Amino acid sequence: MEGTCRITDTESADEWSEPAMKIVQKVSRAKGVDIVDLEPLYDTVDGDALDSLLRTADQDVEVTFQYAGYTVTVRGDGQISLGKQPVTSNR
């Protein structure tokens, strides 16, 4: 798909205590902005529920949502993928 990019990273099990925070950190790095300049994650998804699900779920679990201009896919095995949402024109 034209105009898209994908950034994938995997966290080790010992770094996976707060998946929601890891998502915010990765999005802020991808956008080149400070974390405080992003819209709050909780406006998109319940971060506590996401953390709980991903910490206790099978590695096969996958959650995908839109956040700050990215399609975020996060898996129970620690993989976080960011796909840039394409810009659409109103022509």
LOVORO-287684 format. One record per residue (C-alpha): residue in three letters; x, y, z. Coordinates in steps of 0.25 Angstrom, whole numbers, plus 2048, in hexadecimal, padded with zeros to 3 digits. Last residue first. Layout:
N
ALAXYZ...
//
This chain:
91
ARG7D483B7F0ASN7D383A7FFSER7E2835801THR7E682A809VAL7F3829811PRO7F781B813GLN7F8816822LYS806812826GLY80780482ALEU80D802838SER8107F483CILE8127F084BGLN8177E184EGLY8177DD85CASP8127CF85BGLY8047D385FARG8037DB852VAL8027EA84FTHR7FD7F0842VAL7FC7FF841THR7F7806835TYR7FD813836GLY7F9822835ALA7F8824844TYR7F2817847GLN7E980D83FPHE7E77FF845THR7EC7F1843VAL7ED7E684EGLU7F37D984CVAL7F37CD856ASP7FC7C1851GLN8067C385CASP7FB7BE866ALA7F57C986FTHR7F97CD87DARG8027D987ALEU7FB7DD86DLEU7ED7DD873SER7F17E5880ASP7F97EF878LEU7ED7F186FALA7E37F387AASP7EC7FD881GLY7EE805874ASP7DF806871VAL7E0809862THR7DF816859ASP7DD822863TYR7E581986DLEU7F181B864PRO7F2829867GLU7F483285BLEU803833858ASP80B84085CVAL80E83A86AILE81682E864ASP81F83785DVAL81F83884EGLY827831843LYS81A82A83DALA82181C83EARG82781F84BSER81A824851VAL81381884BLYS81D80F852GLN81C81585FVAL80D81585FILE80D80685CLYS817803867MET80E80A870ALA80280286DPRO80B7F586EGLU80E7F887CSER8157EB882TRP81B7E6875GLU82A7EA877ASP82C7DD87EALA8267D5873SER82F7DB868GLU8287E6860THR8277E4851ASP8277EF846THR8207F1839ILE81F7FE831ARG8177FE825CYS81580981BTHR80A80D812GLY809817807GLU80680D7FCMET800800800
//
